[in-house]
Structure formats: C-alpha cells, structure tokens
Amino acid sequence: MTDEEAEKYFEQGTRAINEAIKKGIMWESQVDLLLQYTKLDEESLNAVQESNDPLMLDKIRRLWDLQKNMSNECDTP
C-alpha cells in the first residue's frame, strides 16, 4: 500500500488501531488483529466514541477494563 492509499483510510499521526476502532464493528476483525500487536490508549477511547457503534463501544470498554486490570496486577508486588 502506498502512502497515498493509506491516507484514504488513516488520519495522519494516529495509530491504525484507533482508526479501525472508529470504523465500528464492521472492522472488528481488523481491530482484533491489531490488538495482537498494540495496546489500547486514551485515543482509543476517543475513537470508539466517534464510531457511534454500540457494539464496538462495548467491546473496547471491556478490553480497556481488562487491559487496566492486567496492568494493575503486574504492578502489584
């Protein structure tokens, strides 16, 4: 994919995971693939709000909570 082709799908300066989240549940398989290699961040939470997709919203909130819980467990001695 050329840079010009990528610009059709992704805003410059954002992560691919967050752009896929914005696309909503129709991009769920891409979100799942990207989550194998990246973590959710604050921008991910903003992206899911922009998706206006209740299924994606539920999915990302559950994954965010799971990610936070796992991170807290790792921080506990």
N, CA, C and O atoms as a Tripos MOL2 file, in Angstrom:
@<TRIPOS>MOLECULE
protein
  308   307    77     0     0
PROTEIN
NO_CHARGES

@<TRIPOS>ATOM
      1 N           0.8460   -1.1700    0.0000 N.3       1 MET1
      2 CA          0.0000    0.0000    0.0000 C.3       1 MET1
      3 C           0.8940    1.2370    0.0000 C.2       1 MET1
      4 O           1.8310    1.3450    0.7910 O.2       1 MET1
      5 N           0.5940    2.1450   -0.8810 N.am      2 THR2
      6 CA          1.3680    3.3800   -0.9340 C.3       2 THR2
      7 C           0.8910    4.3310    0.1580 C.2       2 THR2
      8 O          -0.1760    4.1400    0.7410 O.2       2 THR2
      9 N           1.6930    5.3530    0.4250 N.am      3 ASP3
     10 CA          1.3050    6.3630    1.4140 C.3       3 ASP3
     11 C           0.0090    7.0540    0.9990 C.2       3 ASP3
     12 O          -0.8430    7.3500    1.8370 O.2       3 ASP3
     13 N          -0.1330    7.3070   -0.2960 N.am      4 GLU4
     14 CA         -1.3520    7.9700   -0.7810 C.3       4 GLU4
     15 C          -2.5800    7.1110   -0.5360 C.2       4 GLU4
     16 O          -3.6340    7.6260   -0.1650 O.2       4 GLU4
     17 N          -2.4520    5.7930   -0.7410 N.am      5 GLU5
     18 CA         -3.5730    4.8830   -0.4870 C.3       5 GLU5
     19 C          -3.8960    4.8280    1.0040 C.2       5 GLU5
     20 O          -5.0640    4.8020    1.3910 O.2       5 GLU5
     21 N          -2.8670    4.8110    1.8310 N.am      6 ALA6
     22 CA         -3.0680    4.7510    3.2790 C.3       6 ALA6
     23 C          -3.7890    5.9910    3.7940 C.2       6 ALA6
     24 O          -4.5950    5.9050    4.7200 O.2       6 ALA6
     25 N          -3.5000    7.1430    3.1950 N.am      7 GLU7
     26 CA         -4.1340    8.3860    3.6330 C.3       7 GLU7
     27 C          -5.6450    8.3700    3.4470 C.2       7 GLU7
     28 O          -6.3580    9.1190    4.1150 O.2       7 GLU7
     29 N          -6.1400    7.5270    2.5500 N.am      8 LYS8
     30 CA         -7.5830    7.4050    2.3610 C.3       8 LYS8
     31 C          -8.2460    6.8000    3.5910 C.2       8 LYS8
     32 O          -9.4110    7.0790    3.8720 O.2       8 LYS8
     33 N          -7.5060    5.9740    4.3230 N.am      9 TYR9
     34 CA         -8.0750    5.2280    5.4280 C.3       9 TYR9
     35 C          -7.6640    5.7440    6.8010 C.2       9 TYR9
     36 O          -8.4050    5.5690    7.7680 O.2       9 TYR9
     37 N          -6.5030    6.3750    6.9060 N.am     10 PHE10
     38 CA         -5.9690    6.7690    8.2060 C.3      10 PHE10
     39 C          -5.6440    8.2500    8.2590 C.2      10 PHE10
     40 O          -5.0700    8.8110    7.3250 O.2      10 PHE10
     41 N          -6.0190    8.8720    9.3650 N.am     11 GLU11
     42 CA         -5.6280   10.2550    9.5920 C.3      11 GLU11
     43 C          -4.1480   10.2780    9.9310 C.2      11 GLU11
     44 O          -3.6470    9.3950   10.6280 O.2      11 GLU11
     45 N          -3.4630   11.2760    9.4430 N.am     12 GLN12
     46 CA         -2.0360   11.3660    9.7030 C.3      12 GLN12
     47 C          -1.7820   11.5770   11.1930 C.2      12 GLN12
     48 O          -2.4290   12.4110   11.8250 O.2      12 GLN12
     49 N          -0.8440   10.8230   11.7470 N.am     13 GLY13
     50 CA         -0.4710   10.9840   13.1420 C.3      13 GLY13
     51 C          -1.2770   10.1530   14.1200 C.2      13 GLY13
     52 O          -1.0880   10.2860   15.3290 O.2      13 GLY13
     53 N          -2.1630    9.3070   13.6430 N.am     14 THR14
     54 CA         -2.9260    8.4490   14.5360 C.3      14 THR14
     55 C          -2.5080    7.0010   14.3290 C.2      14 THR14
     56 O          -1.9200    6.6510   13.3060 O.2      14 THR14
     57 N          -2.8150    6.1740   15.3060 N.am     15 ARG15
     58 CA         -2.4430    4.7670   15.2050 C.3      15 ARG15
     59 C          -3.5190    3.9980   14.4500 C.2      15 ARG15
     60 O          -4.7020    4.3310   14.5240 O.2      15 ARG15
     61 N          -3.1000    2.9710   13.7270 N.am     16 ALA16
     62 CA         -4.0250    2.1730   12.9230 C.3      16 ALA16
     63 C          -5.1370    1.5670   13.7810 C.2      16 ALA16
     64 O          -6.2850    1.5020   13.3410 O.2      16 ALA16
     65 N          -4.8150    1.1280   14.9900 N.am     17 ILE17
     66 CA         -5.8350    0.5340   15.8550 C.3      17 ILE17
     67 C          -6.9720    1.5200   16.1060 C.2      17 ILE17
     68 O          -8.1400    1.1320   16.1050 O.2      17 ILE17
     69 N          -6.6410    2.7750   16.3170 N.am     18 ASN18
     70 CA         -7.6650    3.7680   16.6130 C.3      18 ASN18
     71 C          -8.5060    4.1170   15.3930 C.2      18 ASN18
     72 O          -9.7000    4.3930   15.5170 O.2      18 ASN18
     73 N          -7.8980    4.1070   14.2310 N.am     19 GLU19
     74 CA         -8.6670    4.3290   13.0040 C.3      19 GLU19
     75 C          -9.6250    3.1600   12.7600 C.2      19 GLU19
     76 O         -10.7660    3.3670   12.3470 O.2      19 GLU19
     77 N          -9.1670    1.9490   13.0110 N.am     20 ALA20
     78 CA        -10.0310    0.7740   12.8370 C.3      20 ALA20
     79 C         -11.1900    0.8180   13.8270 C.2      20 ALA20
     80 O         -12.3180    0.4730   13.4730 O.2      20 ALA20
     81 N         -10.9270    1.2350   15.0510 N.am     21 ILE21
     82 CA        -11.9940    1.3500   16.0560 C.3      21 ILE21
     83 C         -13.0470    2.3450   15.5860 C.2      21 ILE21
     84 O         -14.2440    2.0950   15.7310 O.2      21 ILE21
     85 N         -12.6120    3.4660   15.0270 N.am     22 LYS22
     86 CA        -13.5590    4.4780   14.5370 C.3      22 LYS22
     87 C         -14.4880    3.9170   13.4690 C.2      22 LYS22
     88 O         -15.6280    4.3620   13.3420 O.2      22 LYS22
     89 N         -14.0080    2.9430   12.7030 N.am     23 LYS23
     90 CA        -14.8180    2.3740   11.6190 C.3      23 LYS23
     91 C         -15.9830    1.5480   12.1620 C.2      23 LYS23
     92 O         -16.9380    1.2750   11.4340 O.2      23 LYS23
     93 N         -15.9130    1.1510   13.4290 N.am     24 GLY24
     94 CA        -17.0190    0.4190   14.0380 C.3      24 GLY24
     95 C         -16.8820   -1.0800   13.8980 C.2      24 GLY24
     96 O         -15.8370   -1.5930   13.4980 O.2      24 GLY24
     97 N         -17.9560   -1.7720   14.2330 N.am     25 ILE25
     98 CA        -17.9310   -3.2240   14.3440 C.3      25 ILE25
     99 C         -17.6520   -3.9100   13.0050 C.2      25 ILE25
    100 O         -17.1950   -5.0530   12.9840 O.2      25 ILE25
    101 N         -17.9220   -3.2280   11.8900 N.am     26 MET26
    102 CA        -17.6290   -3.8320   10.5870 C.3      26 MET26
    103 C         -16.1330   -4.0760   10.4290 C.2      26 MET26
    104 O         -15.7270   -4.9020    9.6110 O.2      26 MET26
    105 N         -15.3120   -3.3750   11.1950 N.am     27 TRP27
    106 CA        -13.8650   -3.5400   11.1500 C.3      27 TRP27
    107 C         -13.3660   -4.3590   12.3330 C.2      27 TRP27
    108 O         -12.1870   -4.2980   12.6840 O.2      27 TRP27
    109 N         -14.2630   -5.1250   12.9480 N.am     28 GLU28
    110 CA        -13.8940   -5.8660   14.1550 C.3      28 GLU28
    111 C         -12.7050   -6.8000   13.9220 C.2      28 GLU28
    112 O         -11.8280   -6.8960   14.7810 O.2      28 GLU28
    113 N         -12.6610   -7.4750   12.8000 N.am     29 SER29
    114 CA        -11.5460   -8.4050   12.5640 C.3      29 SER29
    115 C         -10.2180   -7.6530   12.4650 C.2      29 SER29
    116 O          -9.1900   -8.1580   12.9160 O.2      29 SER29
    117 N         -10.2270   -6.4540   11.8800 N.am     30 GLN30
    118 CA         -9.0060   -5.6630   11.8230 C.3      30 GLN30
    119 C          -8.6040   -5.1930   13.2150 C.2      30 GLN30
    120 O          -7.4210   -5.1870   13.5580 O.2      30 GLN30
    121 N          -9.5950   -4.7970   14.0170 N.am     31 VAL31
    122 CA         -9.3130   -4.3770   15.3930 C.3      31 VAL31
    123 C          -8.6910   -5.5420   16.1580 C.2      31 VAL31
    124 O          -7.6900   -5.3720   16.8530 O.2      31 VAL31
    125 N          -9.2880   -6.7260   16.0280 N.am     32 ASP32
    126 CA         -8.7600   -7.8980   16.7310 C.3      32 ASP32
    127 C          -7.3240   -8.1960   16.3110 C.2      32 ASP32
    128 O          -6.4810   -8.5030   17.1540 O.2      32 ASP32
    129 N          -7.0450   -8.1080   15.0180 N.am     33 LEU33
    130 CA         -5.6870   -8.3470   14.5260 C.3      33 LEU33
    131 C          -4.7170   -7.3230   15.1050 C.2      33 LEU33
    132 O          -3.6470   -7.6860   15.5940 O.2      33 LEU33
    133 N          -5.0840   -6.0570   15.0520 N.am     34 LEU34
    134 CA         -4.2000   -5.0090   15.5400 C.3      34 LEU34
    135 C          -3.9730   -5.1080   17.0500 C.2      34 LEU34
    136 O          -2.9010   -4.7600   17.5440 O.2      34 LEU34
    137 N          -4.9780   -5.5810   17.7760 N.am     35 LEU35
    138 CA         -4.8370   -5.7130   19.2260 C.3      35 LEU35
    139 C          -3.8300   -6.7930   19.6140 C.2      35 LEU35
    140 O          -3.3640   -6.8220   20.7530 O.2      35 LEU35
    141 N          -3.4940   -7.6740   18.6840 N.am     36 GLN36
    142 CA         -2.4650   -8.6690   18.9680 C.3      36 GLN36
    143 C          -1.0850   -8.0190   19.0810 C.2      36 GLN36
    144 O          -0.1690   -8.5960   19.6650 O.2      36 GLN36
    145 N          -0.9430   -6.8190   18.5200 N.am     37 TYR37
    146 CA          0.3580   -6.1660   18.4620 C.3      37 TYR37
    147 C           0.4080   -4.8100   19.1650 C.2      37 TYR37
    148 O           1.4900   -4.2580   19.3650 O.2      37 TYR37
    149 N          -0.7430   -4.2750   19.5370 N.am     38 THR38
    150 CA         -0.7660   -2.9510   20.1540 C.3      38 THR38
    151 C          -1.7210   -2.9290   21.3360 C.2      38 THR38
    152 O          -2.6190   -3.7640   21.4460 O.2      38 THR38
    153 N          -1.5100   -1.9620   22.2150 N.am     39 LYS39
    154 CA         -2.3950   -1.7720   23.3560 C.3      39 LYS39
    155 C          -3.3450   -0.6210   23.0530 C.2      39 LYS39
    156 O          -3.0600    0.2550   22.2370 O.2      39 LYS39
    157 N          -4.4720   -0.6550   23.7330 N.am     40 LEU40
    158 CA         -5.3820    0.4790   23.6680 C.3      40 LEU40
    159 C          -4.7660    1.6440   24.4390 C.2      40 LEU40
    160 O          -3.9890    1.4390   25.3720 O.2      40 LEU40
    161 N          -5.1150    2.8590   24.0430 N.am     41 ASP41
    162 CA         -4.6620    4.0410   24.7620 C.3      41 ASP41
    163 C          -5.8260    5.0160   24.8940 C.2      41 ASP41
    164 O          -6.9480    4.7060   24.4920 O.2      41 ASP41
    165 N          -5.5630    6.1820   25.4500 N.am     42 GLU42
    166 CA         -6.6180    7.1790   25.6360 C.3      42 GLU42
    167 C          -7.2600    7.5520   24.2990 C.2      42 GLU42
    168 O          -8.4680    7.7780   24.2330 O.2      42 GLU42
    169 N          -6.4700    7.6160   23.2520 N.am     43 GLU43
    170 CA         -7.0110    7.9300   21.9310 C.3      43 GLU43
    171 C          -7.9890    6.8430   21.4720 C.2      43 GLU43
    172 O          -8.9340    7.1270   20.7350 O.2      43 GLU43
    173 N          -7.7630    5.6080   21.9050 N.am     44 SER44
    174 CA         -8.6690    4.5100   21.5600 C.3      44 SER44
    175 C         -10.0600    4.7600   22.1310 C.2      44 SER44
    176 O         -11.0710    4.4800   21.4880 O.2      44 SER44
    177 N         -10.0900    5.2900   23.3480 N.am     45 LEU45
    178 CA        -11.3820    5.5890   23.9700 C.3      45 LEU45
    179 C         -12.1030    6.7080   23.2230 C.2      45 LEU45
    180 O         -13.3250    6.6730   23.0770 O.2      45 LEU45
    181 N         -11.3560    7.6900   22.7560 N.am     46 ASN46
    182 CA        -11.9510    8.7610   21.9490 C.3      46 ASN46
    183 C         -12.4330    8.2220   20.6090 C.2      46 ASN46
    184 O         -13.4970    8.6080   20.1250 O.2      46 ASN46
    185 N         -11.6500    7.3330   20.0120 N.am     47 ALA47
    186 CA        -12.0090    6.7670   18.7060 C.3      47 ALA47
    187 C         -13.3040    5.9810   18.7860 C.2      47 ALA47
    188 O         -14.1370    6.0630   17.8830 O.2      47 ALA47
    189 N         -13.4840    5.2200   19.8560 N.am     48 VAL48
    190 CA        -14.7060    4.4240   19.9680 C.3      48 VAL48
    191 C         -15.9310    5.3190   20.1510 C.2      48 VAL48
    192 O         -17.0250    4.9610   19.7150 O.2      48 VAL48
    193 N         -15.7620    6.4670   20.7850 N.am     49 GLN49
    194 CA        -16.8750    7.4160   20.8940 C.3      49 GLN49
    195 C         -17.2650    7.9340   19.5030 C.2      49 GLN49
    196 O         -18.4450    8.1230   19.2070 O.2      49 GLN49
    197 N         -16.2530    8.1590   18.6550 N.am     50 GLU50
    198 CA        -16.5010    8.6520   17.3020 C.3      50 GLU50
    199 C         -17.1580    7.6030   16.4130 C.2      50 GLU50
    200 O         -17.8030    7.9410   15.4200 O.2      50 GLU50
    201 N         -16.9950    6.3400   16.7670 N.am     51 SER51
    202 CA        -17.5610    5.2740   15.9310 C.3      51 SER51
    203 C         -19.0840    5.2670   15.9910 C.2      51 SER51
    204 O         -19.7420    4.8220   15.0500 O.2      51 SER51
    205 N         -19.6480    5.7610   17.0980 N.am     52 ASN52
    206 CA        -21.1070    5.7280   17.2980 C.3      52 ASN52
    207 C         -21.6690    4.3200   17.1030 C.2      52 ASN52
    208 O         -22.7970    4.1470   16.6430 O.2      52 ASN52
    209 N         -20.8770    3.3350   17.4550 N.am     53 ASP53
    210 CA        -21.2720    1.9430   17.2800 C.3      53 ASP53
    211 C         -21.3510    1.2850   18.6550 C.2      53 ASP53
    212 O         -20.3170    1.0550   19.2820 O.2      53 ASP53
    213 N         -22.5590    0.9760   19.1360 N.am     54 PRO54
    214 CA        -22.7050    0.4290   20.4850 C.3      54 PRO54
    215 C         -21.9640   -0.8930   20.6930 C.2      54 PRO54
    216 O         -21.4670   -1.1500   21.7900 O.2      54 PRO54
    217 N         -21.8830   -1.7340   19.6620 N.am     55 LEU55
    218 CA        -21.1660   -2.9990   19.8050 C.3      55 LEU55
    219 C         -19.6660   -2.7750   19.9680 C.2      55 LEU55
    220 O         -19.0230   -3.4210   20.7950 O.2      55 LEU55
    221 N         -19.1090   -1.8540   19.1750 N.am     56 MET56
    222 CA        -17.6820   -1.5580   19.2930 C.3      56 MET56
    223 C         -17.4140   -0.8560   20.6180 C.2      56 MET56
    224 O         -16.3940   -1.1090   21.2590 O.2      56 MET56
    225 N         -18.3090    0.0110   21.0270 N.am     57 LEU57
    226 CA        -18.1650    0.7010   22.3120 C.3      57 LEU57
    227 C         -18.0860   -0.3080   23.4490 C.2      57 LEU57
    228 O         -17.2140   -0.2000   24.3120 O.2      57 LEU57
    229 N         -18.9770   -1.2770   23.4600 N.am     58 ASP58
    230 CA        -18.9860   -2.3030   24.4950 C.3      58 ASP58
    231 C         -17.7000   -3.1200   24.4560 C.2      58 ASP58
    232 O         -17.0990   -3.3970   25.4940 O.2      58 ASP58
    233 N         -17.2880   -3.4990   23.2690 N.am     59 LYS59
    234 CA        -16.0710   -4.3100   23.1120 C.3      59 LYS59
    235 C         -14.8460   -3.5710   23.6390 C.2      59 LYS59
    236 O         -14.0760   -4.1250   24.4230 O.2      59 LYS59
    237 N         -14.6640   -2.3260   23.2130 N.am     60 ILE60
    238 CA        -13.4690   -1.5710   23.6020 C.3      60 ILE60
    239 C         -13.4860   -1.2580   25.0930 C.2      60 ILE60
    240 O         -12.4370   -1.2950   25.7360 O.2      60 ILE60
    241 N         -14.6360   -0.9540   25.6500 N.am     61 ARG61
    242 CA        -14.7000   -0.7120   27.1070 C.3      61 ARG61
    243 C         -14.3090   -1.9640   27.8870 C.2      61 ARG61
    244 O         -13.5690   -1.8840   28.8680 O.2      61 ARG61
    245 N         -14.8120   -3.1310   27.4440 N.am     62 ARG62
    246 CA        -14.4460   -4.3890   28.1230 C.3      62 ARG62
    247 C         -12.9480   -4.6440   28.0030 C.2      62 ARG62
    248 O         -12.3000   -5.0160   28.9810 O.2      62 ARG62
    249 N         -12.3950   -4.4450   26.8030 N.am     63 LEU63
    250 CA        -10.9630   -4.6690   26.5970 C.3      63 LEU63
    251 C         -10.1220   -3.6620   27.3800 C.2      63 LEU63
    252 O          -9.0690   -4.0160   27.9100 O.2      63 LEU63
    253 N         -10.5750   -2.4200   27.4570 N.am     64 TRP64
    254 CA         -9.8620   -1.3800   28.2170 C.3      64 TRP64
    255 C          -9.8170   -1.7720   29.7000 C.2      64 TRP64
    256 O          -8.7640   -1.6970   30.3340 O.2      64 TRP64
    257 N         -10.9540   -2.1860   30.2390 N.am     65 ASP65
    258 CA        -11.0010   -2.5990   31.6490 C.3      65 ASP65
    259 C         -10.0970   -3.8040   31.8900 C.2      65 ASP65
    260 O          -9.3770   -3.8510   32.8870 O.2      65 ASP65
    261 N         -10.1310   -4.7660   30.9900 N.am     66 LEU66
    262 CA         -9.2800   -5.9480   31.1080 C.3      66 LEU66
    263 C          -7.8040   -5.5610   31.0560 C.2      66 LEU66
    264 O          -6.9980   -6.0520   31.8470 O.2      66 LEU66
    265 N          -7.4580   -4.6860   30.1270 N.am     67 GLN67
    266 CA         -6.0770   -4.2210   29.9920 C.3      67 GLN67
    267 C          -5.6260   -3.5120   31.2640 C.2      67 GLN67
    268 O          -4.5150   -3.7440   31.7400 O.2      67 GLN67
    269 N          -6.4880   -2.6390   31.8260 N.am     68 LYS68
    270 CA         -6.1500   -1.9300   33.0580 C.3      68 LYS68
    271 C          -5.9620   -2.9050   34.2120 C.2      68 LYS68
    272 O          -5.0100   -2.7780   34.9830 O.2      68 LYS68
    273 N          -6.8610   -3.8780   34.3370 N.am     69 ASN69
    274 CA         -6.7690   -4.8570   35.4200 C.3      69 ASN69
    275 C          -5.4860   -5.6750   35.3080 C.2      69 ASN69
    276 O          -4.8230   -5.9340   36.3130 O.2      69 ASN69
    277 N          -5.1390   -6.0770   34.1060 N.am     70 MET70
    278 CA         -3.9140   -6.8520   33.9100 C.3      70 MET70
    279 C          -2.6830   -6.0140   34.2470 C.2      70 MET70
    280 O          -1.7210   -6.5170   34.8270 O.2      70 MET70
    281 N          -2.7210   -4.7440   33.8840 N.am     71 SER71
    282 CA         -1.6130   -3.8480   34.1750 C.3      71 SER71
    283 C          -1.4650   -3.6450   35.6850 C.2      71 SER71
    284 O          -0.3530   -3.6280   36.2120 O.2      71 SER71
    285 N          -2.6000   -3.4910   36.3720 N.am     72 ASN72
    286 CA         -2.5670   -3.3250   37.8320 C.3      72 ASN72
    287 C          -2.0380   -4.5680   38.5130 C.2      72 ASN72
    288 O          -1.3020   -4.4610   39.4950 O.2      72 ASN72
    289 N          -2.3870   -5.7410   38.0250 N.am     73 GLU73
    290 CA         -1.9020   -6.9900   38.6040 C.3      73 GLU73
    291 C          -0.3980   -7.1180   38.4260 C.2      73 GLU73
    292 O           0.2930   -7.6270   39.3090 O.2      73 GLU73
    293 N           0.1090   -6.6620   37.2970 N.am     74 CYS74
    294 CA          1.5490   -6.7400   37.0500 C.3      74 CYS74
    295 C           2.3150   -5.7660   37.9360 C.2      74 CYS74
    296 O           3.4730   -6.0080   38.2760 O.2      74 CYS74
    297 N           1.6640   -4.6600   38.3110 N.am     75 ASP75
    298 CA          2.3150   -3.6430   39.1500 C.3      75 ASP75
    299 C           2.3230   -4.0410   40.6240 C.2      75 ASP75
    300 O           3.1100   -3.5040   41.4050 O.2      75 ASP75
    301 N           1.4590   -4.9730   41.0100 N.am     76 THR76
    302 CA          1.3560   -5.3820   42.4050 C.3      76 THR76
    303 C           2.4790   -6.3710   42.7270 C.2      76 THR76
    304 O           2.6210   -7.3900   42.0510 O.2      76 THR76
    305 N           3.2800   -6.0690   43.7650 N.am     77 PRO77
    306 CA          4.3890   -6.9800   44.1030 C.3      77 PRO77
    307 C           3.9090   -8.2890   44.6980 C.2      77 PRO77
    308 O           4.7220   -9.1510   45.0300 O.2      77 PRO77
@<TRIPOS>BOND
     1     1     2 1
     2     2     3 1
     3     3     4 2
     4     3     5 am
     5     5     6 1
     6     6     7 1
     7     7     8 2
     8     7     9 am
     9     9    10 1
    10    10    11 1
    11    11    12 2
    12    11    13 am
    13    13    14 1
    14    14    15 1
    15    15    16 2
    16    15    17 am
    17    17    18 1
    18    18    19 1
    19    19    20 2
    20    19    21 am
    21    21    22 1
    22    22    23 1
    23    23    24 2
    24    23    25 am
    25    25    26 1
    26    26    27 1
    27    27    28 2
    28    27    29 am
    29    29    30 1
    30    30    31 1
    31    31    32 2
    32    31    33 am
    33    33    34 1
    34    34    35 1
    35    35    36 2
    36    35    37 am
    37    37    38 1
    38    38    39 1
    39    39    40 2
    40    39    41 am
    41    41    42 1
    42    42    43 1
    43    43    44 2
    44    43    45 am
    45    45    46 1
    46    46    47 1
    47    47    48 2
    48    47    49 am
    49    49    50 1
    50    50    51 1
    51    51    52 2
    52    51    53 am
    53    53    54 1
    54    54    55 1
    55    55    56 2
    56    55    57 am
    57    57    58 1
    58    58    59 1
    59    59    60 2
    60    59    61 am
    61    61    62 1
    62    62    63 1
    63    63    64 2
    64    63    65 am
    65    65    66 1
    66    66    67 1
    67    67    68 2
    68    67    69 am
    69    69    70 1
    70    70    71 1
    71    71    72 2
    72    71    73 am
    73    73    74 1
    74    74    75 1
    75    75    76 2
    76    75    77 am
    77    77    78 1
    78    78    79 1
    79    79    80 2
    80    79    81 am
    81    81    82 1
    82    82    83 1
    83    83    84 2
    84    83    85 am
    85    85    86 1
    86    86    87 1
    87    87    88 2
    88    87    89 am
    89    89    90 1
    90    90    91 1
    91    91    92 2
    92    91    93 am
    93    93    94 1
    94    94    95 1
    95    95    96 2
    96    95    97 am
    97    97    98 1
    98    98    99 1
    99    99   100 2
   100    99   101 am
   101   101   102 1
   102   102   103 1
   103   103   104 2
   104   103   105 am
   105   105   106 1
   106   106   107 1
   107   107   108 2
   108   107   109 am
   109   109   110 1
   110   110   111 1
   111   111   112 2
   112   111   113 am
   113   113   114 1
   114   114   115 1
   115   115   116 2
   116   115   117 am
   117   117   118 1
   118   118   119 1
   119   119   120 2
   120   119   121 am
   121   121   122 1
   122   122   123 1
   123   123   124 2
   124   123   125 am
   125   125   126 1
   126   126   127 1
   127   127   128 2
   128   127   129 am
   129   129   130 1
   130   130   131 1
   131   131   132 2
   132   131   133 am
   133   133   134 1
   134   134   135 1
   135   135   136 2
   136   135   137 am
   137   137   138 1
   138   138   139 1
   139   139   140 2
   140   139   141 am
   141   141   142 1
   142   142   143 1
   143   143   144 2
   144   143   145 am
   145   145   146 1
   146   146   147 1
   147   147   148 2
   148   147   149 am
   149   149   150 1
   150   150   151 1
   151   151   152 2
   152   151   153 am
   153   153   154 1
   154   154   155 1
   155   155   156 2
   156   155   157 am
   157   157   158 1
   158   158   159 1
   159   159   160 2
   160   159   161 am
   161   161   162 1
   162   162   163 1
   163   163   164 2
   164   163   165 am
   165   165   166 1
   166   166   167 1
   167   167   168 2
   168   167   169 am
   169   169   170 1
   170   170   171 1
   171   171   172 2
   172   171   173 am
   173   173   174 1
   174   174   175 1
   175   175   176 2
   176   175   177 am
   177   177   178 1
   178   178   179 1
   179   179   180 2
   180   179   181 am
   181   181   182 1
   182   182   183 1
   183   183   184 2
   184   183   185 am
   185   185   186 1
   186   186   187 1
   187   187   188 2
   188   187   189 am
   189   189   190 1
   190   190   191 1
   191   191   192 2
   192   191   193 am
   193   193   194 1
   194   194   195 1
   195   195   196 2
   196   195   197 am
   197   197   198 1
   198   198   199 1
   199   199   200 2
   200   199   201 am
   201   201   202 1
   202   202   203 1
   203   203   204 2
   204   203   205 am
   205   205   206 1
   206   206   207 1
   207   207   208 2
   208   207   209 am
   209   209   210 1
   210   210   211 1
   211   211   212 2
   212   211   213 am
   213   213   214 1
   214   214   215 1
   215   215   216 2
   216   215   217 am
   217   217   218 1
   218   218   219 1
   219   219   220 2
   220   219   221 am
   221   221   222 1
   222   222   223 1
   223   223   224 2
   224   223   225 am
   225   225   226 1
   226   226   227 1
   227   227   228 2
   228   227   229 am
   229   229   230 1
   230   230   231 1
   231   231   232 2
   232   231   233 am
   233   233   234 1
   234   234   235 1
   235   235   236 2
   236   235   237 am
   237   237   238 1
   238   238   239 1
   239   239   240 2
   240   239   241 am
   241   241   242 1
   242   242   243 1
   243   243   244 2
   244   243   245 am
   245   245   246 1
   246   246   247 1
   247   247   248 2
   248   247   249 am
   249   249   250 1
   250   250   251 1
   251   251   252 2
   252   251   253 am
   253   253   254 1
   254   254   255 1
   255   255   256 2
   256   255   257 am
   257   257   258 1
   258   258   259 1
   259   259   260 2
   260   259   261 am
   261   261   262 1
   262   262   263 1
   263   263   264 2
   264   263   265 am
   265   265   266 1
   266   266   267 1
   267   267   268 2
   268   267   269 am
   269   269   270 1
   270   270   271 1
   271   271   272 2
   272   271   273 am
   273   273   274 1
   274   274   275 1
   275   275   276 2
   276   275   277 am
   277   277   278 1
   278   278   279 1
   279   279   280 2
   280   279   281 am
   281   281   282 1
   282   282   283 1
   283   283   284 2
   284   283   285 am
   285   285   286 1
   286   286   287 1
   287   287   288 2
   288   287   289 am
   289   289   290 1
   290   290   291 1
   291   291   292 2
   292   291   293 am
   293   293   294 1
   294   294   295 1
   295   295   296 2
   296   295   297 am
   297   297   298 1
   298   298   299 1
   299   299   300 2
   300   299   301 am
   301   301   302 1
   302   302   303 1
   303   303   304 2
   304   303   305 am
   305   305   306 1
   306   306   307 1
   307   307   308 2
@<TRIPOS>SUBSTRUCTURE
     1 MET1         2 RESIDUE 1 A MET
     2 THR2         6 RESIDUE 1 A THR
     3 ASP3        10 RESIDUE 1 A ASP
     4 GLU4        14 RESIDUE 1 A GLU
     5 GLU5        18 RESIDUE 1 A GLU
     6 ALA6        22 RESIDUE 1 A ALA
     7 GLU7        26 RESIDUE 1 A GLU
     8 LYS8        30 RESIDUE 1 A LYS
     9 TYR9        34 RESIDUE 1 A TYR
    10 PHE10       38 RESIDUE 1 A PHE
    11 GLU11       42 RESIDUE 1 A GLU
    12 GLN12       46 RESIDUE 1 A GLN
    13 GLY13       50 RESIDUE 1 A GLY
    14 THR14       54 RESIDUE 1 A THR
    15 ARG15       58 RESIDUE 1 A ARG
    16 ALA16       62 RESIDUE 1 A ALA
    17 ILE17       66 RESIDUE 1 A ILE
    18 ASN18       70 RESIDUE 1 A ASN
    19 GLU19       74 RESIDUE 1 A GLU
    20 ALA20       78 RESIDUE 1 A ALA
    21 ILE21       82 RESIDUE 1 A ILE
    22 LYS22       86 RESIDUE 1 A LYS
    23 LYS23       90 RESIDUE 1 A LYS
    24 GLY24       94 RESIDUE 1 A GLY
    25 ILE25       98 RESIDUE 1 A ILE
    26 MET26      102 RESIDUE 1 A MET
    27 TRP27      106 RESIDUE 1 A TRP
    28 GLU28      110 RESIDUE 1 A GLU
    29 SER29      114 RESIDUE 1 A SER
    30 GLN30      118 RESIDUE 1 A GLN
    31 VAL31      122 RESIDUE 1 A VAL
    32 ASP32      126 RESIDUE 1 A ASP
    33 LEU33      130 RESIDUE 1 A LEU
    34 LEU34      134 RESIDUE 1 A LEU
    35 LEU35      138 RESIDUE 1 A LEU
    36 GLN36      142 RESIDUE 1 A GLN
    37 TYR37      146 RESIDUE 1 A TYR
    38 THR38      150 RESIDUE 1 A THR
    39 LYS39      154 RESIDUE 1 A LYS
    40 LEU40      158 RESIDUE 1 A LEU
    41 ASP41      162 RESIDUE 1 A ASP
    42 GLU42      166 RESIDUE 1 A GLU
    43 GLU43      170 RESIDUE 1 A GLU
    44 SER44      174 RESIDUE 1 A SER
    45 LEU45      178 RESIDUE 1 A LEU
    46 ASN46      182 RESIDUE 1 A ASN
    47 ALA47      186 RESIDUE 1 A ALA
    48 VAL48      190 RESIDUE 1 A VAL
    49 GLN49      194 RESIDUE 1 A GLN
    50 GLU50      198 RESIDUE 1 A GLU
    51 SER51      202 RESIDUE 1 A SER
    52 ASN52      206 RESIDUE 1 A ASN
    53 ASP53      210 RESIDUE 1 A ASP
    54 PRO54      214 RESIDUE 1 A PRO
    55 LEU55      218 RESIDUE 1 A LEU
    56 MET56      222 RESIDUE 1 A MET
    57 LEU57      226 RESIDUE 1 A LEU
    58 ASP58      230 RESIDUE 1 A ASP
    59 LYS59      234 RESIDUE 1 A LYS
    60 ILE60      238 RESIDUE 1 A ILE
    61 ARG61      242 RESIDUE 1 A ARG
    62 ARG62      246 RESIDUE 1 A ARG
    63 LEU63      250 RESIDUE 1 A LEU
    64 TRP64      254 RESIDUE 1 A TRP
    65 ASP65      258 RESIDUE 1 A ASP
    66 LEU66      262 RESIDUE 1 A LEU
    67 GLN67      266 RESIDUE 1 A GLN
    68 LYS68      270 RESIDUE 1 A LYS
    69 ASN69      274 RESIDUE 1 A ASN
    70 MET70      278 RESIDUE 1 A MET
    71 SER71      282 RESIDUE 1 A SER
    72 ASN72      286 RESIDUE 1 A ASN
    73 GLU73      290 RESIDUE 1 A GLU
    74 CYS74      294 RESIDUE 1 A CYS
    75 ASP75      298 RESIDUE 1 A ASP
    76 THR76      302 RESIDUE 1 A THR
    77 PRO77      306 RESIDUE 1 A PRO
